[in-house]
Amino acid sequence: MNKKYRFHICHLTSVHPRNDSRIFHKMCKSMASRDVKVTLVVADSKGDEMIDNVEIIDIGAPAGRLKRITQTTTEIFNKAKELNADLFHLHDPELLLIAKKLKKLNKKVIFDSHEDTVNTILVSPYLKSPVSNIISFLYGNFERYVCRKIDGVIGATPYIESYFKKFARQTENINNYPILSDKKQENISWDQKQNEVCYIGSIDDTRGIKDLMNSLDITESEVRLNLAGMYSSSSLERDIKEHKNYYLVNDFGYINSEEVKNIYSRSIAGVVTLHPIPTFLVSLPIKMFEYMVAGIPFIASDFPYWRSLLKGSNCCIFVDPQKPNEIAAAIDHFILNKEIAKQMGEVGRKLVYENFSWKSQSEKLLTFYQKVLSN
């Protein structure tokens, strides 16, 4: 006997991996556990599979960026027509190219804006001004035109949602909060902590990696940096590995979630010193929440939005992300005052469990789906 589902949601992505934190682990799995049929269409050449009641369909990896935008989007559209879902949830700006085609098939379509794309284009390392200005302008007009026609838009931060609210039919803010267990984890042991701080995530100059590297040899304490993630370019990777302070780095490369937990367990503090570019000033970096869940304090860029988000709690030290001496002083404060670091970590952990759980966002997501489908 076939299982009866509330409705069928199909997530479409031409860029993100099948195990993406926001798309798969949060959105797909949380809906699949609520009697919603969930399909995820990806383009990675890893084949089809079923994981945690989520059907993953692979159309194959594109051969280059241009083919991803042209050929892959067409293949995703063709697959979407076959699947005949009740609602299509698009996760990449280039998939707006097929949004109106899906609407012509009388399908419900929503767009999930993970970032402020218009401003992100302006600081893209692949584009040079004034080319970036022209592309940003053209994309912005196209995005507004399409999003007026589809059924709704999800913003990954309050700022992003407020932008789309001006012209989209209906919007919702689904924050990228962490998945927390219903039962709080046992007390975190600080016995295994080393004189180490950590940075885990995309490694890029705009995310402060060079300033962080420059801070390592002006600390008073003997500290090492646990670095994990993908470099944004081969040239940046070469620059970092040739840096005079690279001998102070434990470079783990791209690692899985268990290895991430191991790094958190040995680190005294985390680092999230993004540069003050428009898209970062109002962002919600998941690593900030991960540090809080791990019970470690962190060093953060002094952005007004982040200060208001953390409600003045004493769980981090705010610094100018482009001043290595301020980063070094914050590192010293944690390394030389481990008991204070532990107390600040506990404050952050309490705050994340009280205010930043994915469970609240999954409720909003289900309600938004139902609202879109009922209109």
C-alpha positions in Angstrom: 0.0 0.0 0.0 1.4 3.4 -1.0 2.1 5.9 1.7 -0.2 8.9 1.7 1.8 12.2 1.8 0.5 15.7 2.7 2.1 17.0 -0.5 5.3 16.7 -2.7 8.1 19.2 -2.4 10.9 19.1 -5.0 14.1 21.0 -4.2 16.2 22.0 -7.2 19.9 22.9 -7.1 22.6 23.1 -9.8 25.3 24.2 -7.4 25.0 22.8 -3.9 26.1 19.3 -2.9 23.5 16.7 -2.0 24.5 16.8 1.7 24.2 20.6 1.9 23.5 21.6 5.5 20.7 24.0 4.8 19.0 22.2 1.9 19.4 18.5 2.7 20.0 18.2 6.5 17.6 20.9 7.5 14.9 21.5 4.9 14.6 18.2 3.2 15.0 15.9 6.3 12.7 18.0 8.5 9.9 17.9 6.0 10.4 14.2 5.2 9.9 13.5 8.9 6.5 15.2 8.7 4.8 13.0 6.1 5.9 15.2 3.2 7.2 13.6 0.1 10.6 15.2 -0.6 12.7 15.0 -3.7 16.1 16.7 -4.2 17.5 17.2 -7.7 21.3 17.7 -7.8 24.0 17.9 -10.4 27.1 16.1 -9.0 27.5 12.8 -10.9 27.2 10.7 -7.7 24.1 8.9 -8.8 20.6 8.5 -7.4 19.8 7.4 -3.9 17.3 7.5 -1.0 18.6 8.9 2.3 16.4 9.4 5.4 13.2 9.2 3.2 14.6 11.9 0.9 14.8 10.9 -2.8 17.9 12.3 -4.4 18.0 12.4 -8.2 21.3 13.3 -10.0 21.4 14.8 -13.5 25.2 14.7 -13.7 27.8 17.3 -13.0 28.3 20.1 -15.6 31.5 20.6 -17.5 32.3 24.2 -16.4 30.4 27.2 -15.2 28.8 28.2 -18.5 27.4 24.8 -19.1 26.0 24.8 -15.6 24.0 27.9 -16.3 22.8 26.8 -19.7 22.8 23.0 -20.1 22.3 22.0 -16.5 19.4 24.4 -15.9 17.6 22.9 -18.9 18.2 19.4 -17.7 16.9 20.3 -14.2 13.8 21.7 -15.9 13.2 18.6 -17.9 13.6 16.4 -14.8 11.2 18.7 -12.8 8.6 18.2 -15.5 8.9 14.4 -15.1 8.6 14.6 -11.3 5.3 16.6 -11.3 5.7 17.8 -7.7 3.2 20.0 -6.0 5.8 22.7 -5.3 9.3 23.4 -6.6 11.8 25.0 -4.3 14.7 26.7 -6.2 18.0 27.3 -4.4 20.2 28.9 -7.0 19.9 32.3 -8.8 20.5 30.7 -12.2 17.5 28.5 -11.7 15.3 31.6 -11.9 15.8 31.1 -15.7 13.4 28.1 -15.5 11.0 29.5 -12.9 8.6 31.0 -15.3 8.7 27.8 -17.4 7.5 25.9 -14.4 4.8 28.5 -13.7 3.5 28.0 -17.3 3.0 24.3 -16.3 0.7 25.6 -13.5 3.3 24.6 -10.8 3.8 26.4 -7.5 7.4 27.8 -7.5 9.4 29.5 -4.7 12.9 30.9 -4.7 15.2 30.5 -1.7 17.7 33.4 -1.6 20.7 32.1 0.4 22.5 35.4 0.1 22.2 38.9 -1.1 23.2 38.1 -4.7 23.0 41.6 -6.1 25.7 42.8 -3.6 27.7 39.5 -3.7 28.2 40.0 -7.5 29.8 43.4 -6.7 32.6 41.8 -4.7 33.0 38.6 -6.8 36.7 37.6 -7.3 35.7 36.4 -10.8 34.5 39.8 -12.0 36.2 43.2 -12.3 34.6 46.5 -11.8 32.8 48.1 -13.8 31.8 44.7 -15.2 30.6 43.6 -11.8 28.4 46.8 -11.5 26.8 46.1 -14.9 26.1 42.4 -14.1 24.8 43.2 -10.7 22.4 45.8 -12.2 21.2 43.4 -14.9 20.8 40.5 -12.5 18.9 42.6 -10.0 16.4 43.7 -12.6 16.0 40.1 -13.7 15.6 38.8 -10.2 12.9 41.3 -9.3 11.0 40.6 -12.5 10.9 36.8 -12.0 10.2 37.0 -8.3 7.2 39.1 -8.9 5.8 36.2 -11.1 6.4 33.2 -8.9 4.5 32.2 -5.7 7.0 33.2 -3.0 10.5 33.9 -1.8 12.4 32.7 1.2 15.2 34.8 2.6 18.0 33.1 4.6 18.2 36.2 6.9 15.8 38.9 8.0 17.6 41.5 5.8 17.3 39.3 2.6 13.6 38.7 3.3 13.0 42.5 3.8 14.5 43.1 0.3 12.2 40.7 -1.4 9.2 41.8 0.6 9.0 45.0 -1.5 8.0 43.1 -4.6 7.4 39.4 -4.1 3.9 38.0 -3.7 4.7 36.4 -0.3 7.9 36.0 1.7 9.3 34.2 4.7 12.5 34.4 6.6 14.0 30.9 7.3 17.2 31.4 9.3 20.1 29.0 8.9 20.1 28.0 12.6 21.7 24.8 13.8 20.0 21.5 14.4 20.0 20.9 18.1 19.1 17.7 19.9 16.0 17.9 22.2 18.2 16.9 25.1 21.2 19.2 25.8 24.5 17.5 25.4 26.5 16.5 28.5 29.0 19.0 30.0 31.9 19.7 27.7 35.3 18.7 28.9 38.0 21.3 28.9 40.7 18.9 29.9 41.6 18.1 26.3 41.8 21.7 25.2 45.0 22.7 23.5 46.4 26.2 23.1 44.5 26.4 19.8 41.8 28.5 18.1 39.9 27.3 15.0 38.5 28.6 11.8 36.2 26.1 9.9 34.5 27.1 6.7 35.1 28.6 3.3 38.7 30.0 3.3 38.8 33.3 1.5 40.4 36.7 1.9 37.1 38.5 2.3 36.4 36.1 5.2 39.5 37.3 7.0 42.0 34.5 6.5 45.0 36.8 5.7 44.4 39.1 8.7 44.0 36.0 10.9 47.3 34.6 9.6 49.0 37.9 10.2 47.8 37.9 13.9 49.4 34.6 14.8 53.0 35.9 15.4 52.0 39.0 17.4 50.2 37.1 20.1 51.8 36.9 23.6 50.7 33.3 24.0 52.0 30.3 22.0 49.0 29.5 19.9 48.2 27.3 16.9 45.4 27.7 14.4 43.2 24.8 13.4 42.2 25.5 9.9 39.6 23.4 8.0 37.7 24.0 4.8 38.1 24.6 1.0 40.2 27.5 -0.3 38.4 29.8 -2.6 41.2 29.7 -5.2 44.4 27.9 -5.8 46.3 31.2 -5.7 45.0 31.9 -2.2 45.9 28.4 -1.1 49.4 29.0 -2.3 49.6 32.4 -0.6 48.5 30.9 2.8 50.8 27.9 2.5 53.8 30.2 1.7 52.8 32.6 4.6 55.5 33.2 7.2 53.1 32.0 9.9 51.9 28.8 8.2 54.1 26.8 10.5 51.6 27.7 13.3 48.7 26.2 11.3 47.2 22.7 11.5 45.7 22.6 8.0 43.0 19.8 7.9 41.6 20.5 4.5 37.9 19.7 3.8 36.6 17.5 6.7 33.4 15.7 7.7 31.1 16.6 10.6 32.8 14.2 13.1 36.2 15.6 12.4 34.7 19.1 12.9 33.5 18.1 16.3 37.0 16.8 17.2 38.5 20.2 16.2 36.0 22.0 18.4 36.7 19.7 21.3 40.4 20.6 21.3 40.1 24.3 20.5 39.7 27.0 23.1 37.9 29.5 20.8 36.6 29.9 17.3 37.1 32.7 14.8 34.6 34.4 12.5 36.2 37.6 11.3 34.5 38.3 8.0 35.3 41.6 6.3 32.7 44.4 6.4 31.3 44.0 2.9 27.6 44.5 2.4 26.6 40.8 2.1 28.4 39.9 5.3 27.3 42.9 7.5 23.8 41.3 7.8 24.7 37.7 7.4 24.1 34.8 9.8 27.3 32.7 9.6 26.5 29.1 10.6 30.0 28.7 12.1 29.1 31.3 14.7 26.2 29.1 15.9 28.4 26.0 15.7 31.0 27.5 18.0 28.2 28.2 20.5 26.8 24.7 20.3 30.3 23.4 20.9 30.5 25.5 24.0 33.5 27.6 22.9 33.7 31.4 22.8 34.6 33.1 19.6 36.2 36.2 18.0 33.8 38.0 15.8 33.7 41.0 13.4 32.3 44.0 15.1 29.1 44.3 13.1 26.1 46.1 14.6 23.7 43.4 13.4 25.8 40.7 15.1 25.9 42.6 18.3 22.1 43.0 18.3 21.6 39.3 17.4 23.7 38.1 20.3 21.6 40.4 22.6 24.7 41.8 24.4 25.6 38.3 25.8 29.2 37.8 26.9 29.9 34.8 24.6 32.5 36.4 22.2 35.0 39.3 21.7 34.2 41.7 18.9 37.1 43.0 16.9 37.9 45.0 13.8 38.4 42.1 11.4 41.0 44.0 9.4 43.3 44.7 12.4 45.5 41.7 13.2 46.6 43.3 16.5 43.0 43.2 17.7 42.5 39.6 16.7 45.8 38.7 18.4 44.7 40.4 21.6 41.4 38.5 21.6 43.3 35.2 21.0 45.6 36.0 24.0 42.6 36.8 26.2 41.2 33.3 25.6 44.4 31.3 25.7 45.7 33.1 28.8 42.3 33.0 30.6 40.9 29.5 30.1 38.4 29.7 32.9 36.9 32.9 31.5 36.9 31.3 28.0 35.0 28.3 29.5 32.4 30.6 31.1 31.9 32.6 27.9 31.5 29.3 26.0 28.7 28.2 28.5 26.9 31.6 28.0 26.9 31.1 24.2 25.7 27.5 24.5 22.8 28.5 26.7 21.9 31.3 24.2 21.9 29.1 21.1 19.6 26.5 22.8 17.2 29.2 23.8 17.1 31.3 20.7 18.7 29.8 17.6 17.3 26.3 17.0 16.4 24.9 13.6 13.3 23.4 15.1 11.6 26.8 15.1 12.6 27.4 11.5 11.3 24.1 10.3 7.9 25.0 11.7 7.9 28.3 9.8 9.0 26.4 6.6 6.1 23.9 6.8 3.6 26.8 7.4 5.0 28.7 4.4 4.7 25.7 2.2 1.1 25.2 3.2 0.4 28.9 2.7 1.8 28.8 -0.8 0.0 25.6 -1.8 -3.4 26.9 -0.5 -3.3 30.2 -2.4 
